[in-house]
Amino acid sequence: IKAMFSGSTRARFAPAAVRHFAKKAAPKKAAAPPAAAAPASSGPDPAHAPPIKLFGIHARYANATYSAASANGSLDAVEAELLAIQKTASENAAFSSFLSDPTIDPSSKESQLSDLFGGKMSSITTNLMSALAGNARLSETGKVVSAYTELMKAKRGEVAAVITSAAPLSKASADAVTKALAGKVGDKKVVLTMSVDPTIMGGLTVQIGDEFVDLSVASRIDAVSRTINGPQLSEL
């Protein structure tokens, strides 16, 4: 892959390199069937509307992709493909640079990505990447993928939670926290991520959905310090 980008960043992908890269980026499963024809109605079909409302440029692309994939019955396949692209971009500096490089003409990027993914991934994923390239938005790829996965989590009734502790939690402690969170979110499924941050000194911080709870020792020490010393000048 590095050979694709050696020298000028404007160089086109070599055909052999294209095949090699597409094979790595594409998930190991059959490509989704071609996108279904658009409905005759003037607006989007409510049956395929995203389950939650997201806003911003990246959300517009994610919402449109979700609706198209839902109508085509390929929501999971498109998610797998987008995650594969996101993973490749995070691991391969050359590909990441290609996506974010503003000096490469958008039409050239669009053509190269069409060659790269065409026939290797679903038409919906290929069309999304081509649209991002044509509109000079490829630098937003990571945010678009994250927004799409957020829509998919909402569809599956999942709630993301991040538990941060000063040291790794024992299985018993992790199970207890998971059970407590499950009781908070009702019938939704908690997708738990454990993180370790020694700077919190002890206790936990919990991020669940948009809610953040700080039960760390560091926050308690900070609260005591504020009580004794008053607010810092920067906070006045």
Salt bridges, closest charged atoms under 4 A:
ASP45 OD2 - HIS48 NE2 3.92
GLU79 OE1 - ARG156 NH1 2.98
GLU91 OE2 - LYS87 NZ 2.70
ASP115 OD2 - ARG12 NH2 3.18
GLU158 OE2 - ARG156 NE 3.14
ASP175 OD2 - LYS171 NZ 2.83
GLU211 OE1 - LYS184 NZ 3.31
ASP222 OD2 - ARG226 NE 2.76
GLU235 OE2 - ARG226 NH1 2.66
